[in-house]
């Protein structure tokens, strides 16, 4: 009976030792598995200790060690990431503007402990939308609607400066700020289009007026030239009655100088253009000679 009792205790001790060994093995395996962690490229880690809280040390890329259960690593992605925001705001002249902004950001690697303590892992979702919206509206309100188009680079620079200043307070680094979209209300777009059409019509009307003035000057010059020509011709006719005969001969020469041979009478050649005038002139000369001839005979008789 005593031997049987001793054998039972031996089996119990062996089972206890086996269980203890199993527990130790599991503990060692758990400790070995959770005592190391790997930080991937482009990442950094901070460690939370259950006793002292956040440790000030920031762990870099590669294999790192920690105390299982007592310490828990938190890994941050410090690579540049984009965030987009579209907002509706008003310009200086009270025009509604839709503006879209894209920001490339990343956390400050040296301030990851502060970021995790006050903002957490989703720091960008907590901070960037509000400050992007506020800075965009504040900058757009300084410019008129047309200045937002003509001075777009200055508007973008002002928004970037405001955002970097605000984000710096939360230890967020901004690498680039860009305006990706800028549009106005349909009413303003129609007003701008109507203004452009009106300006084009005004320019077209101005050129029409200039053309009409030039045409008026040409007509006046032409009329003056014709009047002067007529005056000179009249003076030439008064001084020399044969001038018209010379002009008739020149006109007949021009008509007959064409290549086609056509037999024309004197009327067609304008040779009798002033025929009636010449006949009247000749008759007047004959009457004058008749008047003077009898007078001369009477004078001779008296002298005889």
MOFENVEN-V634736 format. One line per field, one symbol per residue. burial: 1 if it has 16 or more other ideal C-beta (glycine too) atoms within 10 Angstrom, else 0. A space follows every 50 residues. Layout:
burial=???
This chain:
burial=00000000000000000000000000000000000010100011111100 00000000100001010000101111000000001010101000101010 11101110001110110010001100110011001110110010101100 00001101110111011001111100101001010001000000000000 00000000000000000000000000000000000000000001001100 01000000000000000011101100000000000000000000000000 0000
